[in-house]
Amino acid sequence: MECAQPQPGEGSSVLLIVDDYPENLISMRALLQRQDWQVMTAASGFEALSLLLEHEIDLVLLDVQMPGMDGFEVARLMRGSQRTRLTPIIFLTANEQSQDAVIKGYASGAVDYLFKPFDPQILKPKVQALLEHQRNRRALQRLSHDLEVARAFNASVLDNAAEGILVLGEDGLIRFANPAISRLLNAPVKELEGQEFLDYLQKPHIPLWADSDFYASYKRGETLRLHDALLRTAPGQQVPVALSCAPLSSEQHAMVVTVLDMSVVRHLHQQLEFQAVTDPLTGLLNRRGFYQTVENLLLRGERTDSSWVLMYLDLDGFKRVNDSLGHDAGDRVLRWVSEQLKACLRPFDILARMGGDEFTALLDLEFPEQAAKIAEKLIERVSICQQIEGLDIALGASIGIATYPDCGNNLDGLMRASDIAMYEAKRAGRQQYRFYDHEMNGRARSRLMLEESVRTAIENRDFNLVYQPQVAIADGRIRGFEALLRWQHPSVGDVPPGLFLPLLEEATLISRLGSWIYHRSAGQRKAWEGQFGEELVLGVSLSNTQFGLPNLVTELRQVLERHGLRPQQMEVEVTEEALTINPDDTRKQLRLLRNLGVRVALDDFGSGSCSLAHLRDLELDTLKIDRHLIARLPGSARDASLVRSVIDLSKEYGLLVIAEGVETVEQYQWLQAHGCEYVQGFLVARPLMAEDAVRFAEPFDWGALSA
């Protein structure tokens, strides 16, 4: 008997009754038909399997004994299908089943056995309970599916998000990291998870998580945003980022941190900043960039031991190039000029093109007058004749110079002063420089002339050495000589050492003269071997530059070997200023000198910021008390107390003491009374020529002075 199968309504439970007796199917349908239950029937196992494939069946009431395919086989096939393996089955039977049959039925997937005829009061509650269970199972299955879909969607969002995403516990440890942050930090996700977030945060520097703004904002339930942070990648590089940290729900005890890579934005910002302050033609600073840089520098006012000097340069003859050859040629000339200026100046000087053919440079100089030399060098460099498009182009430059703060206490004032000075240079005939201060103009020219004379004197060997004796107070015995540099100018005559020695130092010419001094003095010491004993010591003063040269000891060793001198026959004299420039290098240099075997004297002790710690800590042999301390003896009680203490302390440290600048008998007598060993000064002798020094082969007669 065939009948149309009812179509299940939405939200209805579907029952399938399988029995080979049509009357059983009709009665069961009538018994179980309900508004929320849809009943389907099948007269055979084959028909039942077909319906199970077509419809979502919630419960099967299955007759055990059927022709062709019994209920056990249908149940076995249902359990073998993914679609129906969880569909509950109630076996129906008219005969008492053996225990083996019942076990077989349960093994086939049955959840219950019912015997015909059925008691409706038993059947309906069982069916209702099983359908309710099946509805719950299907609802849970749908929920699980929806959750899995949502999870997959969220995971896809996190995995494909361009921004880095971290989940931090309230303890600051990383709980979750997405692929974007893994790529940004160049670290696997597994390596990031469980790590301290602060280990990757470079800026702002946060020592403790509990004290951080991140944790404070989390506790307040607020979102924290940082637009200028730096993260450290696993290889140790820095990445500029923007961070947004928001708390999750309270039960999560965590926060989510969104990380936006700002490298491209930062690079673009830097490019825009660079373009805003850079002249596109020459690559130098433009007017805006120059003003920003210099104003910040002057506002900081960090340097007090040097002078800021502003140079304003205007090209002479540039308009002629533009008018005759065109602007392209003019641009090439400006680029060439900028290269010449960069080649003349130091890397840390601030150079700019202010517009047109005008350039400025801010220089940090020890003396403002040094700008004159630089200006002459610039004018000479720019004035070189060059070829452009087959034509010989001759340029010139006029330069105005202003010093800070004498000519202006801000950049605008300096610019006005240097501009006025530049036009003075143009009015004077172009290709010249002028200082805004006329007095400084004269000093600069004098200094340049003197420096040039020093260079010429070195080349012409116009320098000479004189020797001042150092004699013992006790018996007048000669201890040694100090070699002193002198300059006999062809037209001026004797030039005071206080004038030319600083020039030699400033112009770094002393190193060129140093080798000559070493060899000349060592050669003289060797020549005196017949007149003086083996113990005679020759002292050679070292400038700050000479003492700092890395090859000093090597050069001295070569000098000693060439002239056949023993190291202890030479004494190098260094000032306290030289010793304090770089304490670590000083100790190393002194140790090398000690290993070589030459004596080391601390010269002019008391002339500067003297420190008794130098006597204690440095490897010295001799202490020379500065003439300014000796000059006030014995009248100055303070100076007398100081000199007496220095003498006593030097003896404690095993240092030989020489008093410099001794000029009166009273000074000699005071030094004798207080244990000073040696003196050097006009009282004994002025600096002598080498041939005159031999008279000190005999002891100096102190008695003749007293008489």
C-alpha positions as CSV (number, residue, x, y, z in Angstrom):
1,M,0.0,0.0,0.0
2,E,1.6,3.3,-1.1
3,C,0.6,6.7,0.2
4,A,2.1,10.2,-0.3
5,Q,4.6,11.1,2.3
6,P,3.8,14.3,4.2
7,Q,6.3,17.1,3.8
8,P,7.8,18.1,7.2
9,G,6.9,21.6,8.4
10,E,9.5,24.1,9.6
11,G,10.4,23.3,13.2
12,S,8.6,19.9,13.1
13,S,10.2,16.7,14.3
14,V,10.2,13.9,11.6
15,L,9.5,10.2,12.5
16,L,9.9,7.3,10.2
17,I,7.9,4.1,10.9
18,V,9.2,1.0,9.0
19,D,6.9,-2.1,8.9
20,D,6.0,-4.6,6.2
21,Y,2.3,-4.7,7.4
22,P,0.3,-1.7,6.0
23,E,-2.2,-1.9,8.8
24,N,0.5,-1.4,11.3
25,L,1.8,1.6,9.4
26,I,-1.7,3.1,9.4
27,S,-2.4,2.6,13.0
28,M,1.1,3.8,14.1
29,R,0.7,7.0,12.0
30,A,-2.7,7.6,13.5
31,L,-1.3,7.1,17.0
32,L,1.7,9.3,16.6
33,Q,0.4,12.0,14.3
34,R,0.7,15.4,16.0
35,Q,0.9,19.0,14.9
36,D,4.6,19.3,15.7
37,W,5.4,15.7,14.6
38,Q,5.6,14.7,11.0
39,V,5.2,10.9,10.4
40,M,6.6,9.1,7.4
41,T,6.2,5.4,6.7
42,A,8.1,2.8,4.8
43,A,7.0,-0.8,4.0
44,S,10.5,-2.2,3.6
45,G,14.1,-1.7,4.6
46,F,15.0,-0.5,1.1
47,E,12.2,2.1,1.1
48,A,13.3,3.2,4.6
49,L,16.9,3.8,3.5
50,S,15.7,5.8,0.5
51,L,13.7,8.1,2.7
52,L,16.6,8.5,5.2
53,L,18.8,9.7,2.3
54,E,16.2,12.2,1.2
55,H,15.0,13.7,4.5
56,E,16.3,14.7,7.9
57,I,14.8,12.0,10.1
58,D,14.8,12.5,13.8
59,L,13.6,9.1,15.0
60,V,13.1,5.7,13.3
61,L,10.6,3.1,14.6
62,L,12.0,0.0,12.9
63,D,10.3,-3.4,12.6
64,V,12.8,-6.2,13.3
65,Q,11.4,-8.9,11.1
66,M,10.8,-7.9,7.5
67,P,11.3,-9.8,4.2
68,G,14.3,-9.0,2.0
69,M,16.1,-6.8,4.6
70,D,15.4,-7.1,8.3
71,G,15.6,-4.3,10.9
72,F,19.1,-5.4,12.1
73,E,20.5,-4.9,8.6
74,V,18.8,-1.5,8.2
75,A,20.2,-0.4,11.5
76,R,23.7,-1.5,10.6
77,L,23.6,0.4,7.3
78,M,22.3,3.5,9.1
79,R,25.1,3.4,11.6
80,G,27.6,3.1,8.7
81,S,26.4,6.3,7.1
82,Q,27.7,9.8,8.3
83,R,24.2,11.2,7.7
84,T,22.3,8.7,9.9
85,R,24.8,7.3,12.3
86,L,23.4,9.4,15.2
87,T,19.7,9.0,14.3
88,P,18.0,7.2,17.3
89,I,16.3,3.8,16.5
90,I,13.5,2.0,18.4
91,F,13.1,-1.6,17.4
92,L,9.5,-2.9,17.1
93,T,8.8,-6.6,17.3
94,A,5.7,-8.9,17.8
95,N,7.7,-11.8,19.2
96,E,9.6,-12.2,22.4
97,Q,13.2,-11.7,21.5
98,S,16.0,-13.9,22.8
99,Q,18.8,-12.2,24.8
100,D,21.1,-12.7,21.9
101,A,18.7,-10.9,19.6
102,V,18.2,-8.0,22.0
103,I,22.0,-7.7,22.3
104,K,22.3,-7.8,18.6
105,G,19.7,-5.1,18.3
106,Y,21.5,-2.8,20.8
107,A,24.8,-3.5,19.0
108,S,23.2,-2.5,15.8
109,G,22.4,0.9,17.2
110,A,19.0,0.6,18.8
111,V,18.2,2.8,21.8
112,D,15.1,0.8,22.9
113,Y,12.9,-2.3,22.2
114,L,9.1,-2.1,22.0
115,F,6.8,-5.1,21.7
116,K,3.5,-5.2,19.7
117,P,0.9,-4.3,20.6
118,F,2.0,-1.0,22.0
119,D,0.7,0.8,25.0
120,P,0.2,4.4,23.8
121,Q,1.0,5.6,27.3
122,I,4.4,4.1,27.1
123,L,5.2,4.7,23.4
124,K,4.4,8.4,23.2
125,P,6.5,9.5,26.2
126,K,9.4,7.5,24.8
127,V,9.0,9.0,21.4
128,Q,8.7,12.5,22.8
129,A,11.8,12.1,24.9
130,L,13.9,10.8,22.0
131,L,12.7,13.5,19.7
132,E,13.5,16.2,22.3
133,H,16.9,14.7,22.7
134,Q,17.4,14.7,18.9
135,R,16.2,18.3,18.6
136,N,18.8,19.3,21.3
137,R,21.5,17.4,19.6
138,R,20.7,19.0,16.2
139,A,20.6,22.5,17.9
140,L,23.9,21.8,19.5
141,Q,25.3,20.6,16.2
142,R,24.1,23.8,14.5
143,L,25.5,25.9,17.2
144,S,28.9,24.2,17.0
145,H,28.8,24.7,13.3
146,D,28.0,28.4,13.7
147,L,30.7,28.7,16.3
148,E,33.2,27.0,14.0
149,V,32.2,29.3,11.1
150,A,32.6,32.3,13.4
151,R,35.9,31.1,14.7
152,A,37.2,30.5,11.2
153,F,36.0,33.9,10.2
154,N,37.7,35.6,13.1
155,A,40.8,33.6,12.6
156,S,40.8,34.7,8.9
157,V,40.4,38.3,9.9
158,L,43.3,38.1,12.4
159,D,45.5,36.2,10.0
160,N,44.9,38.5,7.1
161,A,44.8,41.8,9.1
162,A,47.5,44.2,7.8
163,E,48.0,45.6,11.3
164,G,49.8,43.6,14.0
165,I,47.6,42.4,16.8
166,L,48.7,41.2,20.3
167,V,46.7,40.1,23.2
168,L,48.4,40.8,26.5
169,G,47.5,39.4,29.9
170,E,47.2,41.9,32.8
171,D,50.7,40.7,33.7
172,G,52.1,42.1,30.5
173,L,52.8,38.7,28.9
174,I,51.9,38.1,25.3
175,R,49.0,35.6,25.0
176,F,48.3,35.9,21.3
177,A,50.2,37.3,18.3
178,N,48.9,37.4,14.7
179,P,51.0,36.8,11.6
180,A,51.3,40.5,10.8
181,I,53.0,41.3,14.1
182,S,55.1,38.1,13.6
183,R,56.4,39.5,10.3
184,L,56.9,43.0,11.7
185,L,59.0,41.8,14.6
186,N,60.7,39.0,12.5
187,A,59.9,36.4,15.2
188,P,57.7,33.3,15.0
189,V,54.3,33.5,16.7
190,K,55.3,30.7,19.1
191,E,58.4,32.6,20.1
192,L,56.4,35.7,20.8
193,E,53.7,34.0,22.9
194,G,54.6,34.0,26.6
195,Q,57.2,36.7,26.2
196,E,57.2,40.1,28.1
197,F,55.7,42.8,25.8
198,L,58.2,45.3,27.4
199,D,61.1,43.2,26.0
200,Y,60.0,44.4,22.5
201,L,59.1,48.0,23.5
202,Q,62.1,50.4,23.0
203,K,60.2,53.7,23.2
204,P,58.8,54.7,25.6
205,H,61.2,53.1,28.0
206,I,59.3,51.3,30.7
207,P,61.2,49.5,33.4
208,L,58.2,47.9,35.2
209,W,54.9,46.8,33.7
210,A,53.0,47.6,36.8
211,D,54.1,51.3,36.6
212,S,53.3,51.6,32.9
213,D,50.6,53.7,31.3
214,F,49.4,50.5,29.6
215,Y,48.6,48.9,32.9
216,A,47.1,52.1,34.3
217,S,44.8,52.5,31.3
218,Y,43.8,48.9,31.5
219,K,42.9,49.2,35.2
220,R,40.7,52.3,34.4
221,G,39.1,50.5,31.5
222,E,40.4,53.1,29.0
223,T,42.0,52.9,25.6
224,L,45.6,54.1,25.4
225,R,47.0,55.4,22.1
226,L,50.7,56.1,21.4
227,H,51.5,57.6,18.0
228,D,55.3,57.7,18.4
229,A,56.5,54.4,19.7
230,L,59.4,52.1,18.8
231,L,59.5,48.3,18.8
232,R,62.6,46.2,18.8
233,T,62.6,43.3,16.3
234,A,64.1,39.9,17.1
235,P,67.3,40.8,15.2
236,G,67.6,44.0,17.2
237,Q,66.4,46.6,14.7
238,Q,64.0,49.4,15.5
239,V,60.6,49.8,13.9
240,P,58.5,53.0,14.4
241,V,54.9,52.1,15.2
242,A,51.6,53.5,16.5
243,L,50.0,51.5,19.3
244,S,46.4,51.3,20.5
245,C,45.8,49.3,23.7
246,A,42.2,48.5,24.7
247,P,41.0,46.3,27.6
248,L,38.9,43.2,26.9
249,S,36.0,42.1,29.0
250,S,36.7,41.8,32.7
251,E,36.6,38.0,32.7
252,Q,39.3,37.9,30.1
253,H,41.9,39.7,32.3
254,A,43.6,40.8,29.1
255,M,43.9,43.7,26.7
256,V,44.3,43.8,22.9
257,V,47.2,45.9,21.4
258,T,46.9,47.0,17.8
259,V,50.3,47.8,16.2
260,L,50.5,49.9,13.0
261,D,53.8,50.0,11.2
262,M,54.7,53.6,10.7
263,S,58.0,53.0,8.8
264,V,56.6,54.2,5.4
265,V,54.8,57.1,7.0
266,R,57.9,58.1,9.0
267,H,60.1,57.8,5.8
268,L,57.6,59.9,3.9
269,H,57.5,62.4,6.7
270,Q,61.3,62.5,6.8
271,Q,61.4,63.0,3.0
272,L,58.9,65.9,3.2
273,E,60.9,67.4,6.1
274,F,64.1,67.0,4.1
275,Q,62.6,68.6,1.0
276,A,61.2,71.5,3.1
277,V,64.7,72.4,4.4
278,T,66.9,71.4,1.5
279,D,67.8,73.3,-1.7
280,P,66.8,71.0,-4.5
281,L,69.5,72.3,-6.9
282,T,72.6,71.9,-4.7
283,G,71.5,69.6,-1.9
284,L,72.5,72.2,0.7
285,L,70.2,73.6,3.4
286,N,67.8,76.2,2.1
287,R,67.0,79.4,3.9
288,R,64.4,77.8,6.1
289,G,66.7,74.9,6.9
290,F,69.5,77.2,7.8
291,Y,67.4,79.3,10.0
292,Q,66.0,76.3,11.8
293,T,69.4,74.7,12.4
294,V,71.3,77.8,13.4
295,E,68.5,79.2,15.7
296,N,68.3,75.9,17.5
297,L,72.1,75.9,17.9
298,L,72.3,79.5,19.2
299,L,69.3,78.9,21.6
300,R,71.1,75.9,23.2
301,G,74.2,78.0,23.8
302,E,76.2,74.9,24.7
303,R,79.6,76.1,23.6
304,T,81.4,78.7,25.7
305,D,85.1,78.0,24.7
306,S,84.8,78.9,21.1
307,S,83.1,81.4,18.7
308,W,80.3,81.1,16.3
309,V,81.2,83.0,13.0
310,L,78.7,83.6,10.2
311,M,80.0,84.0,6.7
312,Y,77.8,85.4,3.9
313,L,79.1,84.7,0.4
314,D,77.9,86.3,-2.8
315,L,79.2,85.3,-6.2
316,D,80.8,87.9,-8.4
317,G,80.0,87.7,-12.1
318,F,77.2,85.1,-11.8
319,K,74.6,87.3,-13.5
320,R,76.8,87.4,-16.6
321,V,76.7,83.6,-16.8
322,N,73.0,83.5,-16.5
323,D,72.5,86.2,-19.1
324,S,74.9,84.9,-21.7
325,L,74.6,81.1,-21.3
326,G,71.1,80.6,-19.8
327,H,69.7,79.3,-16.6
328,D,70.8,75.7,-17.2
329,A,74.4,76.7,-17.3
330,G,73.8,78.9,-14.3
331,D,72.5,75.9,-12.4
332,R,75.6,73.9,-13.2
333,V,77.7,76.7,-12.0
334,L,75.8,76.9,-8.7
335,R,76.2,73.1,-8.2
336,W,79.9,73.4,-8.9
337,V,80.2,76.3,-6.4
338,S,78.4,74.3,-3.7
339,E,80.9,71.4,-4.2
340,Q,83.8,73.8,-3.8
341,L,82.4,75.2,-0.6
342,K,81.8,71.8,0.9
343,A,85.3,70.8,0.0
344,C,86.7,73.8,1.8
345,L,84.6,73.5,5.0
346,R,84.5,70.9,7.7
347,P,81.7,68.3,7.8
348,F,80.2,69.8,10.9
349,D,80.1,73.4,9.6
350,I,76.6,74.5,8.6
351,L,76.4,75.5,4.9
352,A,73.4,76.7,3.0
353,R,72.3,78.3,-0.2
354,M,70.0,81.2,0.7
355,G,68.7,81.7,-2.8
356,G,70.1,82.9,-6.1
357,D,73.9,83.1,-5.9
358,E,74.1,83.7,-2.2
359,F,75.5,81.2,0.3
360,T,76.0,81.2,4.1
361,A,78.1,79.2,6.5
362,L,78.1,79.0,10.3
363,L,81.6,78.1,11.6
364,D,82.6,77.0,15.1
365,L,86.1,78.5,15.6
366,E,88.5,78.8,18.5
367,F,89.3,82.4,17.4
368,P,87.0,84.6,15.2
369,E,90.1,85.8,13.3
370,Q,90.5,82.2,11.9
371,A,87.5,83.0,9.6
372,A,89.8,85.2,7.5
373,K,91.9,82.2,6.5
374,I,88.8,80.2,5.6
375,A,87.4,83.2,3.6
376,E,90.6,83.5,1.6
377,K,90.5,79.8,0.9
378,L,86.9,80.0,-0.3
379,I,87.6,83.0,-2.5
380,E,90.6,81.2,-4.1
381,R,88.6,78.0,-4.6
382,V,85.6,79.7,-6.2
383,S,87.7,82.0,-8.4
384,I,89.2,79.1,-10.4
385,C,88.5,79.5,-14.1
386,Q,86.3,76.7,-15.4
387,Q,84.8,75.7,-18.8
388,I,81.1,75.5,-19.4
389,E,79.7,74.7,-22.8
390,G,83.1,75.5,-24.3
391,L,83.4,78.9,-22.7
392,D,85.9,79.9,-20.0
393,I,83.9,81.2,-17.0
394,A,85.7,83.2,-14.3
395,L,83.8,83.8,-11.1
396,G,84.6,85.6,-7.9
397,A,83.2,85.8,-4.4
398,S,82.7,88.5,-1.9
399,I,82.4,87.4,1.7
400,G,81.0,89.2,4.8
401,I,81.9,87.9,8.3
402,A,80.0,88.5,11.5
403,T,80.7,86.9,15.0
404,Y,78.2,85.9,17.6
405,P,77.2,87.6,19.9
406,D,79.4,90.6,19.2
407,C,77.7,91.5,15.9
408,G,74.3,90.2,16.8
409,N,72.7,88.3,19.6
410,N,70.4,86.3,17.2
411,L,70.5,85.0,13.7
412,D,68.7,88.0,12.1
413,G,71.2,90.3,13.7
414,L,74.1,88.2,12.4
415,M,72.6,88.0,8.9
416,R,72.3,91.8,8.8
417,A,75.8,92.3,10.0
418,S,77.4,89.8,7.6
419,D,75.3,91.2,4.7
420,I,76.6,94.7,5.4
421,A,80.1,93.3,5.6
422,M,79.7,91.5,2.3
423,Y,78.7,94.7,0.5
424,E,81.7,96.4,2.0
425,A,83.8,93.7,0.4
426,K,82.1,94.3,-2.9
427,R,82.7,98.1,-2.7
428,A,86.3,97.4,-1.9
429,G,86.8,95.8,-5.3
430,R,85.1,92.4,-5.0
431,Q,86.8,89.0,-4.4
432,Q,87.6,90.1,-0.9
433,Y,86.3,89.5,2.6
434,R,85.3,92.0,5.3
435,F,84.6,91.6,9.0
436,Y,81.6,93.6,10.3
437,D,84.0,94.7,13.1
438,H,86.8,96.8,11.6
439,E,89.1,96.2,14.5
440,M,88.7,92.5,14.0
441,N,89.4,93.0,10.3
442,G,92.8,94.3,11.2
443,R,93.6,91.6,13.7
444,A,92.5,88.9,11.2
445,R,94.8,90.3,8.6
446,S,97.7,90.6,11.0
447,R,97.1,87.0,12.2
448,L,97.1,85.8,8.6
449,M,100.3,87.5,7.8
450,L,102.0,86.2,10.9
451,E,100.7,82.6,10.2
452,E,102.1,82.8,6.7
453,S,105.4,84.0,8.1
454,V,105.5,81.1,10.4
455,R,105.0,78.7,7.5
456,T,107.8,80.4,5.6
457,A,110.0,80.2,8.6
458,I,109.5,76.5,8.9
459,E,110.4,76.0,5.2
460,N,113.4,78.3,5.4
461,R,114.6,76.9,8.7
462,D,114.5,80.3,10.4
463,F,113.9,78.7,13.8
464,N,116.7,78.0,16.3
465,L,117.2,76.3,19.7
466,V,118.6,77.9,22.8
467,Y,119.3,76.2,26.1
468,Q,118.6,77.3,29.6
469,P,120.6,75.5,32.4
470,Q,119.1,73.8,35.4
471,V,121.5,73.8,38.3
472,A,121.6,72.3,41.8
473,I,121.0,74.7,44.7
474,A,123.3,72.7,47.0
475,D,126.5,72.9,44.9
476,G,125.8,74.7,41.6
477,R,126.3,71.4,39.7
478,I,124.7,71.4,36.3
479,R,121.8,69.0,36.1
480,G,120.7,69.6,32.5
481,F,119.4,72.1,30.0
482,E,115.9,72.8,28.6
483,A,115.8,73.3,24.9
484,L,113.8,76.4,23.9
485,L,112.5,77.3,20.5
486,R,113.3,80.8,19.1
487,W,112.4,82.6,15.9
488,Q,114.6,85.2,14.2
489,H,112.3,87.0,11.7
490,P,114.3,88.4,8.7
491,S,112.7,91.9,9.0
492,V,111.2,92.0,12.4
493,G,113.9,90.4,14.4
494,D,113.3,88.2,17.5
495,V,109.6,87.2,17.7
496,P,108.4,86.5,21.3
497,P,107.6,82.8,21.9
498,G,104.3,83.8,23.4
499,L,103.3,85.1,20.0
500,F,104.4,82.4,17.6
501,L,104.0,79.2,19.7
502,P,100.2,79.5,19.9
503,L,100.1,80.0,16.1
504,L,102.2,76.9,15.6
505,E,99.7,75.0,17.8
506,E,96.5,76.4,16.3
507,A,97.6,75.9,12.7
508,T,98.8,72.4,13.5
509,L,102.3,73.3,12.3
510,I,104.0,72.2,15.5
511,S,104.0,68.6,14.4
512,R,105.9,69.6,11.2
513,L,108.5,71.4,13.4
514,G,108.5,68.7,16.1
515,S,110.8,66.2,14.3
516,W,113.3,69.0,13.7
517,I,113.3,70.0,17.4
518,Y,113.9,66.4,18.5
519,H,116.8,65.7,16.2
520,R,118.4,69.2,16.7
521,S,118.3,68.9,20.5
522,A,119.4,65.3,20.5
523,G,122.3,66.1,18.2
524,Q,123.4,68.9,20.5
525,R,123.2,66.6,23.5
526,K,125.5,64.1,21.7
527,A,127.9,67.0,20.8
528,W,128.2,67.9,24.5
529,E,129.4,64.5,25.5
530,G,133.0,65.7,25.7
531,Q,132.2,68.7,28.0
532,F,129.5,67.3,30.2
533,G,129.1,64.0,32.1
534,E,126.9,61.1,31.2
535,E,124.2,62.2,33.6
536,L,123.4,65.5,31.8
537,V,119.7,65.6,31.0
538,L,118.3,67.5,28.0
539,G,114.6,68.7,28.4
540,V,112.3,69.1,25.4
541,S,108.9,70.7,25.8
542,L,105.9,68.9,24.1
543,S,102.8,70.8,23.0
544,N,99.4,69.4,23.5
545,T,99.3,68.3,19.9
546,Q,102.7,66.6,20.1
547,F,101.9,64.7,23.3
548,G,98.7,63.4,21.8
549,L,100.4,62.0,18.7
550,P,100.1,58.2,18.5
551,N,103.6,57.8,17.0
552,L,105.4,60.0,19.6
553,V,107.2,57.2,21.4
554,T,108.2,55.6,18.1
555,E,109.7,58.8,16.8
556,L,111.6,59.5,20.1
557,R,113.0,55.9,20.0
558,Q,114.3,56.5,16.4
559,V,115.8,59.9,17.5
560,L,117.6,58.3,20.4
561,E,119.0,55.4,18.3
562,R,120.1,57.7,15.5
563,H,122.1,60.0,17.8
564,G,123.3,57.2,20.1
565,L,121.7,58.6,23.3
566,R,120.5,56.7,26.3
567,P,116.8,57.3,27.1
568,Q,117.4,58.7,30.5
569,Q,119.5,61.5,28.9
570,M,116.3,63.0,27.5
571,E,113.4,64.5,29.5
572,V,110.1,65.4,27.8
573,E,108.1,68.2,29.5
574,V,104.3,68.2,29.3
575,T,101.8,70.6,30.7
576,E,98.8,69.8,32.9
577,E,96.5,70.9,30.1
578,A,97.9,68.2,27.8
579,L,97.5,65.6,30.6
580,T,93.8,66.4,31.2
581,I,92.6,66.4,27.6
582,N,92.0,62.7,27.5
583,P,92.9,60.9,30.8
584,D,92.9,57.4,29.4
585,D,95.1,58.3,26.5
586,T,97.4,60.3,28.9
587,R,98.0,57.2,31.1
588,K,98.7,55.1,28.0
589,Q,101.2,57.6,26.6
590,L,103.0,58.1,29.9
591,R,103.3,54.3,30.3
592,L,104.8,54.1,26.8
593,L,107.3,56.8,27.6
594,R,108.2,55.1,30.9
595,N,108.8,51.8,29.0
596,L,111.0,53.7,26.5
597,G,113.0,55.0,29.5
598,V,112.9,58.7,28.9
599,R,112.2,61.0,31.8
600,V,108.9,62.8,32.1
601,A,108.5,66.2,33.7
602,L,105.3,68.0,34.6
603,D,105.9,71.6,33.3
604,D,104.5,74.9,34.6
605,F,102.9,73.3,37.6
606,G,100.6,75.9,39.2
607,S,99.9,77.9,36.0
608,G,96.5,76.4,35.3
609,S,94.0,74.2,37.1
610,C,96.6,72.2,39.0
611,S,95.6,69.1,40.8
612,L,97.7,67.3,43.4
613,A,96.0,64.1,42.2
614,H,98.3,64.3,39.1
615,L,101.3,63.9,41.4
616,R,99.8,60.9,43.0
617,D,98.3,59.1,40.1
618,L,100.6,59.8,37.1
619,E,104.0,58.2,36.3
620,L,106.2,61.3,36.5
621,D,109.9,61.9,37.3
622,T,110.2,65.7,37.6
623,L,108.0,68.5,38.8
624,K,108.7,72.1,37.5
625,I,107.1,74.8,39.6
626,D,105.7,77.6,37.4
627,R,107.5,80.9,37.4
628,H,104.3,82.8,38.4
629,L,104.3,81.0,41.8
630,I,108.0,81.7,42.2
631,A,107.6,85.4,41.3
632,R,105.8,86.3,44.5
633,L,108.3,84.6,46.8
634,P,109.1,85.2,49.5
635,G,106.7,88.1,50.0
636,S,103.4,86.2,49.5
637,A,102.6,84.1,52.5
638,R,100.0,82.2,50.5
639,D,102.3,81.4,47.6
640,A,105.1,80.5,50.0
641,S,102.8,78.0,51.8
642,L,101.7,76.5,48.5
643,V,105.2,76.1,47.1
644,R,106.5,74.7,50.4
645,S,103.7,72.1,50.4
646,V,104.4,71.2,46.7
647,I,108.1,70.7,47.5
648,D,107.4,68.5,50.5
649,L,104.7,66.4,48.7
650,S,107.0,65.9,45.7
651,K,109.7,64.5,47.9
652,E,107.2,62.1,49.5
653,Y,106.3,60.9,46.0
654,G,110.0,60.7,44.9
655,L,109.8,63.5,42.3
656,L,112.7,65.8,41.5
657,V,111.7,69.5,41.9
658,I,112.9,72.4,39.7
659,A,111.8,75.9,40.4
660,E,111.3,77.9,37.1
661,G,111.7,81.7,36.6
662,V,114.1,82.3,39.6
663,E,115.3,85.8,39.1
664,T,116.3,87.2,42.6
665,V,118.7,86.1,45.3
666,E,115.8,86.3,47.8
667,Q,113.9,83.7,45.8
668,Y,117.0,81.4,45.7
669,Q,117.6,81.7,49.4
670,W,114.0,80.9,50.2
671,L,114.0,77.9,47.9
672,Q,117.3,76.7,49.5
673,A,115.9,77.0,53.0
674,H,112.8,75.0,52.1
675,G,114.5,72.1,50.4
676,C,114.1,72.8,46.6
677,E,116.8,70.9,44.7
678,Y,117.2,72.7,41.4
679,V,116.5,76.1,39.9
680,Q,116.1,77.5,36.4
681,G,115.9,81.2,35.6
682,F,117.5,84.5,34.8
683,L,119.3,84.5,38.1
684,V,121.5,81.7,36.8
685,A,121.4,82.4,33.1
686,R,119.2,83.5,30.3
687,P,118.7,80.9,27.5
688,L,122.1,80.4,25.8
689,M,123.4,79.5,22.4
690,A,124.9,76.0,22.4
691,E,128.5,77.3,22.2
692,D,127.9,79.5,25.3
693,A,126.3,76.7,27.3
694,V,129.6,74.9,27.7
695,R,130.7,77.3,30.5
696,F,128.3,75.4,32.8
697,A,130.6,72.4,32.6
698,E,132.0,74.0,35.8
699,P,129.6,74.3,38.9
700,F,127.7,77.5,39.2
701,D,129.1,79.8,41.9
702,W,126.3,80.7,44.2
703,G,128.7,82.5,46.5
704,A,129.4,85.1,43.9
705,L,125.7,86.1,43.9
706,S,125.6,86.6,47.7
707,A,128.7,88.8,47.5
